């Protein structure tokens, strides 16, 4: 477990002879110090101290207003940067990070070399941090603040904690002051005391924090980002900037992931390409597929479109030194045997096309018609963004041979909104019209079929929902229309109205 703590001394490193630097903010109607550099700490200043008291102690201090949003942005950028060491990075309040390095140490030689690499790299980037490695989150927190640079094993936890002040246990200030009044000032003063009286007098939080620091109580971490099920990484001796080089390495990473996907009989649905720039900036580029895929060429083609879409936002700077391709979401991949035509899966070719379009123009650029639970024609279908081509293939039977279907009783062209017509009906109350006038043209009805009755949806349109009678109509010139009467005779106060809803081919 490694923990890093960033301070404000990075701002003062450019000025060797600067006065103590403090950041202040309003807390409980008073201006107090929320952060300070090493010079300020050596001068006796501390966090939470009032600004007036600090000025009285050191009149020449330099004061800067705190910017919590900027601090959070910097800490988030540091968390992204730390992903190069482990995917399990958790935030620790507003000024620290937890890195779960279990299973990652061997990639860097040893725990000592890993910690040294983190601290030295961040120092070269202009950020001074403190870090420590131990077997528990609580112990790492204490070591990073009071004995930075230490690597403490589980057997050494008690010995390392004993001389530290009670603040190393992450206890509230009120609790620390109460313990101090009875002579308990260090962690060692608590370790061998009877536990039951201690909990009764000072509350259970004291024992909880003590056990967490000693490793007796588990303290799980919550990673800030989802952990990928599969991942492949390439560390480069020389940084790259060219887009073609990035795509070439992406293809190699995709090929290295293919075997793992085949062993799991899965395909990827959501991929993430992480680019680590040499100056610490991290770019995360996600690409989703509408069907499970493990084809490296298809994944690389997907990222070619994504890089084209974000071309202006991807600043390579002095180059990228680490590339990582992760599979964030997988799905069962069903292999389909080819038929005699050599076309095993038409849906996957359609999915490849859809994926490239969506990667370039966004998730809302392609839509498909989906069935809705409604008998009213204009509500029976709706456009929805393409999300799952494989499911669409199952619904539409795209993987089966197409057979000739009987002529549809519904028109091929359906108006978005039914258009009002003036109709003359001779066979009342349920007969078809003898003629109708649409768009100032009079049509004489030669043949008619119907009615097809569709009741109104009262749960949507209310109790006044009208029943429709649909008719398939052919005029004297052979043109065919789809008309309906909105309402029944006797159902409405006025005479029912007629509408034209579609045209047959």
HELIX and SHEET records of a PDB file:
HELIX    1   1 UNK A    9  UNK A   12  1                                   4    
HELIX    2   2 UNK A   38  UNK A   42  1                                   5    
HELIX    3   3 UNK A   51  UNK A   57  1                                   7    
HELIX    4   4 UNK A   68  UNK A   82  1                                  15    
HELIX    5   5 UNK A  105  UNK A  108  5                                   4    
HELIX    6   6 UNK A  111  UNK A  124  1                                  14    
HELIX    7   7 UNK A  137  UNK A  146  1                                  10    
HELIX    8   8 UNK A  154  UNK A  156  5                                   3    
HELIX    9   9 UNK A  157  UNK A  162  1                                   6    
HELIX   10  10 UNK A  166  UNK A  169  5                                   4    
HELIX   11  11 UNK A  173  UNK A  181  1                                   9    
HELIX   12  12 UNK A  188  UNK A  191  1                                   4    
HELIX   13  13 UNK A  195  UNK A  202  1                                   8    
HELIX   14  14 UNK A  204  UNK A  214  1                                  11    
HELIX   15  15 UNK A  243  UNK A  264  1                                  22    
HELIX   16  16 UNK A  296  UNK A  309  1                                  14    
HELIX   17  17 UNK A  311  UNK A  313  5                                   3    
HELIX   18  18 UNK A  346  UNK A  361  1                                  16    
HELIX   19  19 UNK A  377  UNK A  379  5                                   3    
HELIX   20  20 UNK A  389  UNK A  396  1                                   8    
HELIX   21  21 UNK A  458  UNK A  461  1                                   4    
SHEET    1   A 4 UNK A  89  UNK A  92  0                                        
SHEET    2   A 4 UNK A  96  UNK A  99 -1                                        
SHEET    3   A 4 UNK A   2  UNK A   6 -1                                        
SHEET    4   A 4 UNK A 129  UNK A 133 -1                                        
SHEET    1   B 3 UNK A  30  UNK A  36  0                                        
SHEET    2   B 3 UNK A  21  UNK A  27 -1                                        
SHEET    3   B 3 UNK A  62  UNK A  65  1                                        
SHEET    1   C 4 UNK A 230  UNK A 240  0                                        
SHEET    2   C 4 UNK A 320  UNK A 332 -1                                        
SHEET    3   C 4 UNK A 266  UNK A 277 -1                                        
SHEET    4   C 4 UNK A 282  UNK A 293 -1                                        
SHEET    1   D 2 UNK A 367  UNK A 371  0                                        
SHEET    2   D 2 UNK A 381  UNK A 385 -1                                        
SHEET    1   E 7 UNK A 413  UNK A 425  0                                        
SHEET    2   E 7 UNK A 433  UNK A 438 -1                                        
SHEET    3   E 7 UNK A 441  UNK A 454 -1                                        
SHEET    4   E 7 UNK A 468  UNK A 475 -1                                        
SHEET    5   E 7 UNK A 480  UNK A 486 -1                                        
SHEET    6   E 7 UNK A 497  UNK A 503 -1                                        
SHEET    7   E 7 UNK A 413  UNK A 425 -1                                        
END                                                                             
